[in-house]
Amino acid sequence: MAAIGWLVSFLVFLGVELAFRCLTSLWFAAGAAGAFIIALTGASMEAQLAGFVAVSFLTLILIRPAAFLFNRHMAGRHRRAGGQN
């Protein structure tokens, strides 16, 4: 039953991310997906919560710098394109 809860959480977080594009929900969606997989193995709720926190934190560490660099790169391209007109 817990697996269904994690799956619903994943879908809700993913929906919020698609609606607002704030990246925070993406971290939690990844954490919920990780907890869902852990729940499918029959692990305890404590293990599922630990997996949720760990995957969310790892996603934060990996995605936030990449998003920052991507935004910086896109801003530079926009400035160069604007200067050529």
C-alpha positions in Angstrom: 0.0 0.0 0.0 2.9 2.4 0.7 4.1 1.9 -2.9 0.9 3.4 -4.2 1.3 6.4 -1.9 4.8 7.0 -3.2 3.6 6.6 -6.8 0.8 9.2 -6.2 3.4 11.5 -4.5 5.7 11.2 -7.5 2.8 12.1 -9.9 1.8 15.1 -7.7 5.4 16.4 -7.5 5.9 15.9 -11.2 2.6 17.7 -12.0 3.7 20.7 -9.7 7.1 20.8 -11.5 5.5 20.8 -14.9 3.1 23.6 -13.9 5.6 25.9 -12.1 9.1 24.8 -13.3 10.6 25.6 -9.9 13.1 22.6 -9.7 12.2 22.0 -6.1 9.4 19.7 -7.0 11.7 17.8 -9.3 13.9 16.9 -6.4 11.0 15.6 -4.5 9.6 13.7 -7.5 12.9 11.9 -7.8 12.9 11.1 -4.1 9.4 9.8 -4.3 10.4 7.6 -7.3 13.3 6.2 -5.3 11.1 5.6 -2.3 8.6 3.8 -4.6 11.3 1.5 -5.8 12.4 0.8 -2.2 8.7 0.2 -1.2 8.4 -2.4 -4.0 11.2 -4.4 -2.3 9.1 -4.6 0.9 11.4 -2.4 3.0 10.2 -0.7 6.2 8.7 2.8 6.2 11.9 4.1 7.8 14.0 2.8 4.9 11.5 4.3 2.4 11.7 7.7 4.1 15.5 7.5 4.3 15.6 6.7 0.5 13.2 9.6 -0.2 15.5 12.0 1.7 18.7 10.6 0.2 17.5 10.6 -3.4 16.0 14.1 -3.0 19.2 15.4 -1.6 21.4 13.8 -4.3 19.1 15.2 -7.0 19.4 18.6 -5.4 23.2 18.3 -5.4 23.3 17.2 -9.1 20.6 19.2 -10.7 21.0 22.6 -9.1 24.5 23.3 -10.4 23.6 22.0 -13.8 20.5 24.3 -14.0 22.6 27.3 -12.9 25.2 26.6 -15.6 22.5 26.1 -18.2 20.7 29.4 -17.3 24.1 31.2 -17.4 24.9 29.7 -20.8 21.4 30.6 -22.2 21.7 34.2 -20.8 25.1 34.5 -22.6 23.7 33.3 -25.9 20.7 35.7 -25.5 23.1 38.6 -24.9 25.3 37.7 -27.9 22.3 37.3 -30.2 20.9 40.7 -29.1 24.2 42.4 -29.7 24.4 41.2 -33.3 21.2 42.9 -34.4 
